[in-house]
Amino acid sequence: MTPRTIIGALAVVAASCSSGSESAPTSTDSPDTTTPAATAAPTSTAAATTAPTAPPTAASTTSPGTTAPVTTTAATESTAAPAGTTPPADLTEEEMVDQEIARTALITLDSFPTGWIEEPSTDDDSAEDDEFENQFDACLGRDDDQRVGDDLERLAVSTGDFRPADDETTSVSHEVVLAPDVDTAITAMGEVSVDGAESCISDVVQRFYQSTFADDPDLIGIKIGEVIVTRTERERPADLAVGVLLEIPLTLDTETVSQYLEVLYQRQGRALSELSFASFGAPFSRDGYTILGDEAVIGIATIGN
């Protein structure tokens, strides 16, 4: 689970609470309109997820009665320039070429239904990011110099945050990086599938939420329940796909609703993909997850060899 996903989700919770919309969304009464446009790969490449069965995510971008998947292409709100972070200035010419190649594998607004938008990411290398990563590494008992992830992060390209225009609680983002070689990419996958990661993620995320809520007057009254971490993608080799689903129960007065965060890591050759999903009230649509996962893996397959 990446700091960007968690910090973005915290911002959503803060915005929801400050606007007075604390009560749980009626996700089971809404049509499944968060399913991306039907541009999925052939079923032979479909992502094999073992995430728990759940209602579709709470977003609703069409009138009642509309069924998913939405087959029309998304509106053209997507920006032509990359919506992610500014690349480091110390890249070599070869690394800059790799970045431009990696950018061609990012998902786009055309992958989503009409009514979705892409907003620039507000993520930066903040102290919160560093603290989260340090706590996670400490929990796993590893040092910074044991990871290749930091070296690869400077090479990564990313989208902005995709979400329905009328729903700030649901979002998707995508990051792609070309590692220098296949062995480095495989090592990076090993870092996100390490034994003990689930309990460390649960512990660190819970403390991260508690600390952040305690410092924010809009969130201080919310109680955080036990964070549930589920490893998904069990049917695929861990050097090709790793999935992690988090459920964070949040209680205000007598109302309890869960924040869901999910990350899908995939590798093809030396290319790595990280899809991040955030939703409120129910996990992100399984159909949407599969469609976007298929699109991402096809994209990195074209550049990874």
C-alpha positions as CSV (number, residue, x, y, z in Angstrom):
1,M,0.0,0.0,0.0
2,T,1.5,3.3,-1.0
3,P,1.5,6.5,1.0
4,R,-0.1,8.3,-2.0
5,T,-3.2,6.1,-1.8
6,I,-3.5,6.4,2.0
7,I,-2.9,10.2,2.2
8,G,-5.4,10.7,-0.7
9,A,-8.0,8.6,1.2
10,L,-7.4,10.6,4.4
11,A,-8.1,13.8,2.4
12,V,-11.4,12.3,1.2
13,V,-12.4,11.4,4.7
14,A,-11.6,14.9,5.9
15,A,-13.6,16.5,3.1
16,S,-16.6,14.3,3.7
17,C,-16.6,15.0,7.4
18,S,-16.1,18.7,7.0
19,S,-19.0,18.9,4.6
20,G,-21.3,17.1,7.0
21,S,-21.7,13.9,5.0
22,E,-20.6,11.5,7.8
23,S,-23.2,8.9,7.4
24,A,-22.6,5.7,5.5
25,P,-23.3,5.7,1.8
26,T,-26.1,3.6,0.6
27,S,-23.9,1.7,-1.8
28,T,-26.2,-1.3,-2.2
29,D,-29.0,1.0,-3.5
30,S,-26.8,2.6,-6.2
31,P,-26.2,1.1,-9.7
32,D,-22.6,-0.1,-10.4
33,T,-21.5,2.9,-12.4
34,T,-17.8,2.9,-11.4
35,T,-17.1,0.1,-13.9
36,P,-14.6,1.4,-16.5
37,A,-15.6,1.5,-20.2
38,A,-15.6,-1.9,-21.8
39,T,-12.2,-1.8,-23.3
40,A,-10.9,-4.9,-21.5
41,A,-8.5,-7.4,-22.8
42,P,-9.5,-10.9,-23.9
43,T,-10.6,-13.0,-21.0
44,S,-7.4,-15.1,-21.2
45,T,-5.5,-12.2,-19.6
46,A,-8.1,-11.3,-17.0
47,A,-6.8,-10.6,-13.5
48,A,-7.5,-13.4,-11.1
49,T,-8.6,-11.8,-7.9
50,T,-9.5,-13.5,-4.7
51,A,-10.8,-10.3,-3.0
52,P,-13.9,-10.8,-0.9
53,T,-17.2,-10.5,-2.7
54,A,-18.8,-7.2,-2.0
55,P,-21.4,-4.7,-3.4
56,P,-20.1,-2.3,-6.1
57,T,-18.5,0.8,-4.9
58,A,-20.7,3.7,-3.8
59,A,-20.3,6.1,-6.8
60,S,-23.3,6.9,-8.9
61,T,-22.7,8.8,-12.1
62,T,-25.8,7.9,-14.1
63,S,-29.5,7.9,-13.5
64,P,-31.1,5.0,-11.7
65,G,-31.6,1.9,-13.7
66,T,-28.4,2.2,-15.7
67,T,-26.4,-1.1,-15.8
68,A,-22.7,-1.6,-16.0
69,P,-20.4,-1.8,-17.9
70,V,-20.8,1.6,-19.5
71,T,-19.7,1.1,-23.1
72,T,-19.4,4.7,-24.2
73,T,-16.0,6.3,-24.1
74,A,-15.2,8.9,-21.5
75,A,-15.5,12.6,-22.1
76,T,-12.4,14.4,-23.1
77,E,-11.6,16.1,-19.9
78,S,-8.2,14.4,-19.7
79,T,-5.2,16.7,-19.8
80,A,-2.7,16.3,-22.6
81,A,0.2,16.9,-20.3
82,P,1.1,14.2,-17.7
83,A,-1.0,14.7,-14.5
84,G,1.5,13.0,-12.2
85,T,4.6,14.3,-10.4
86,T,7.4,16.3,-12.1
87,P,10.3,14.0,-13.1
88,P,13.6,14.4,-11.3
89,A,16.2,16.6,-12.9
90,D,19.1,14.2,-12.5
91,L,17.9,11.5,-14.9
92,T,20.2,10.2,-17.6
93,E,19.2,10.3,-21.2
94,E,18.5,6.6,-21.2
95,E,16.3,7.0,-18.1
96,M,14.4,9.9,-19.7
97,V,13.7,7.7,-22.7
98,D,12.5,4.9,-20.4
99,Q,10.2,7.4,-18.7
100,E,8.6,8.4,-22.0
101,I,8.2,4.8,-23.0
102,A,6.6,4.0,-19.6
103,R,4.2,6.9,-20.0
104,T,2.6,5.2,-23.0
105,A,1.5,2.3,-20.8
106,L,-0.5,4.5,-18.3
107,I,-4.3,4.1,-18.3
108,T,-6.2,7.2,-19.6
109,L,-9.5,8.8,-19.1
110,D,-10.8,6.8,-22.1
111,S,-10.7,3.7,-19.8
112,F,-13.6,5.1,-17.7
113,P,-17.3,5.8,-18.2
114,T,-18.6,9.1,-19.3
115,G,-18.7,11.5,-16.3
116,W,-15.3,10.6,-14.9
117,I,-12.6,13.2,-14.7
118,E,-8.9,13.2,-14.1
119,E,-7.5,15.7,-11.5
120,P,-3.8,16.4,-10.9
121,S,-2.4,14.4,-8.0
122,T,-1.7,16.4,-4.9
123,D,0.9,13.9,-3.8
124,D,4.5,15.0,-3.1
125,D,7.4,13.6,-1.2
126,S,6.1,14.8,2.1
127,A,7.2,14.1,5.6
128,E,4.1,11.9,6.0
129,D,5.2,9.7,3.1
130,D,8.7,9.3,4.6
131,E,7.3,8.5,8.0
132,F,4.9,5.9,6.7
133,E,7.6,4.1,4.7
134,N,10.0,4.3,7.7
135,Q,7.4,2.7,10.0
136,F,6.6,0.0,7.5
137,D,10.3,-0.9,7.0
138,A,10.9,-0.9,10.7
139,C,8.0,-3.3,11.2
140,L,9.4,-5.7,8.6
141,G,12.9,-5.3,10.1
142,R,14.6,-4.1,6.9
143,D,16.9,-1.1,6.2
144,D,16.5,1.5,3.4
145,D,19.5,0.2,1.6
146,Q,17.8,-3.2,1.3
147,R,15.2,-1.9,-1.1
148,V,15.2,-1.1,-4.8
149,G,11.9,0.6,-4.6
150,D,13.3,4.0,-3.7
151,D,15.7,3.9,-6.7
152,L,12.8,3.0,-9.0
153,E,10.4,5.6,-7.6
154,R,12.5,8.4,-9.2
155,L,12.0,6.8,-12.6
156,A,8.2,6.3,-12.2
157,V,5.5,8.2,-14.2
158,S,2.0,8.5,-13.0
159,T,-1.5,9.6,-13.9
160,G,-3.5,12.1,-11.9
161,D,-6.5,10.9,-9.8
162,F,-9.4,9.6,-11.8
163,R,-12.9,9.8,-10.2
164,P,-16.6,10.3,-11.0
165,A,-17.3,14.1,-11.3
166,D,-20.0,13.9,-8.6
167,D,-18.2,11.5,-6.2
168,E,-15.1,12.5,-4.3
169,T,-14.9,9.2,-2.3
170,T,-13.9,7.0,-5.2
171,S,-10.6,7.3,-7.1
172,V,-8.1,5.4,-9.2
173,S,-4.5,6.3,-10.0
174,H,-1.8,4.5,-12.0
175,E,2.0,4.4,-11.9
176,V,4.3,2.7,-14.3
177,V,8.1,2.3,-14.2
178,L,10.7,0.6,-16.4
179,A,13.3,-1.0,-14.2
180,P,16.9,-1.1,-15.6
181,D,16.5,-4.9,-16.0
182,V,14.2,-7.8,-15.4
183,D,16.1,-8.9,-12.2
184,T,15.6,-5.5,-10.6
185,A,11.9,-5.6,-11.5
186,I,11.5,-9.1,-10.0
187,T,13.2,-7.9,-6.8
188,A,10.8,-4.9,-6.6
189,M,7.9,-7.4,-6.8
190,G,9.4,-9.4,-4.0
191,E,9.5,-6.3,-1.8
192,V,5.7,-5.9,-2.0
193,S,5.0,-9.6,-1.4
194,V,7.3,-10.2,1.5
195,D,6.1,-12.4,4.3
196,G,4.6,-10.5,7.2
197,A,3.6,-7.5,5.1
198,E,-0.1,-7.9,5.9
199,S,0.3,-7.5,9.6
200,C,2.7,-4.7,9.2
201,I,0.4,-2.8,6.8
202,S,-2.5,-3.2,9.2
203,D,-0.4,-1.9,12.2
204,V,1.2,1.0,10.4
205,V,-2.0,2.1,8.6
206,Q,-4.0,2.0,11.8
207,R,-1.4,4.1,13.6
208,F,-1.1,6.4,10.6
209,Y,-4.9,7.0,10.6
210,Q,-5.0,7.5,14.4
211,S,-2.2,10.0,14.3
212,T,-3.7,12.0,11.4
213,F,-7.2,12.0,12.9
214,A,-5.9,13.2,16.3
215,D,-4.3,16.2,14.6
216,D,-7.3,17.2,12.5
217,P,-10.3,18.9,14.3
218,D,-12.7,17.7,11.6
219,L,-11.7,14.1,12.2
220,I,-10.9,13.9,15.9
221,G,-14.4,12.4,16.8
222,I,-14.0,9.4,14.4
223,K,-13.0,6.1,15.9
224,I,-10.8,3.8,13.8
225,G,-11.6,0.1,14.0
226,E,-9.2,-2.8,13.4
227,V,-7.7,-2.5,9.9
228,I,-8.4,-5.7,7.9
229,V,-5.7,-6.6,5.2
230,T,-6.4,-9.2,2.6
231,R,-3.8,-10.4,0.1
232,T,-5.4,-10.9,-3.3
233,E,-4.1,-12.2,-6.7
234,R,-3.2,-15.5,-5.1
235,E,-3.8,-17.4,-8.3
236,R,-1.0,-15.7,-10.2
237,P,2.8,-16.0,-9.4
238,A,3.9,-13.3,-6.9
239,D,6.6,-12.1,-9.3
240,L,3.8,-11.2,-11.8
241,A,1.0,-9.9,-9.7
242,V,0.5,-8.9,-6.0
243,G,-2.8,-7.4,-4.7
244,V,-3.5,-5.9,-1.3
245,L,-7.0,-4.9,-0.1
246,L,-7.5,-2.8,3.1
247,E,-10.7,-2.2,5.0
248,I,-10.6,0.6,7.6
249,P,-13.8,0.8,9.7
250,L,-14.6,4.4,10.8
251,T,-17.2,5.1,13.4
252,L,-18.7,8.5,14.1
253,D,-21.4,8.5,16.8
254,T,-23.4,5.4,16.0
255,E,-22.6,5.3,12.3
256,T,-19.9,2.9,11.0
257,V,-18.6,2.9,7.5
258,S,-15.4,1.5,6.0
259,Q,-12.8,3.2,3.8
260,Y,-11.4,0.7,1.3
261,L,-7.9,1.0,-0.2
262,E,-6.6,-1.4,-2.8
263,V,-3.3,-1.7,-4.7
264,L,-2.6,-4.1,-7.7
265,Y,1.1,-4.5,-8.5
266,Q,1.9,-6.2,-11.9
267,R,5.0,-7.0,-13.8
268,Q,5.8,-7.9,-17.4
269,G,9.5,-8.2,-18.2
270,R,11.2,-5.1,-16.7
271,A,8.0,-3.1,-16.6
272,L,6.1,-2.5,-13.4
273,S,2.6,-1.3,-12.9
274,E,0.9,-0.1,-9.7
275,L,-2.9,0.6,-9.8
276,S,-4.4,2.2,-6.7
277,F,-8.1,2.2,-5.8
278,A,-9.9,4.1,-3.1
279,S,-13.6,3.9,-2.2
280,F,-16.0,4.5,0.6
281,G,-18.7,2.1,1.8
282,A,-17.7,-0.8,-0.4
283,P,-14.7,-2.1,-2.3
284,F,-14.1,-0.8,-5.8
285,S,-16.2,-2.6,-8.5
286,R,-14.7,-6.0,-9.2
287,D,-15.6,-5.6,-12.9
288,G,-13.8,-2.3,-13.0
289,Y,-10.8,-3.7,-11.1
290,T,-10.5,-6.5,-13.7
291,I,-10.9,-4.3,-16.7
292,L,-8.3,-1.8,-15.5
293,G,-5.9,-4.5,-14.4
294,D,-6.2,-6.1,-17.8
295,E,-5.5,-2.8,-19.5
296,A,-2.5,-2.1,-17.3
297,V,-0.9,-5.5,-17.9
298,I,-1.3,-5.3,-21.6
299,G,0.3,-1.8,-21.5
300,I,3.3,-3.0,-19.6
301,A,3.6,-6.1,-21.7
302,T,4.1,-3.9,-24.8
303,I,7.1,-2.1,-23.2
304,G,8.6,-4.6,-20.8
305,N,10.7,-6.7,-23.1
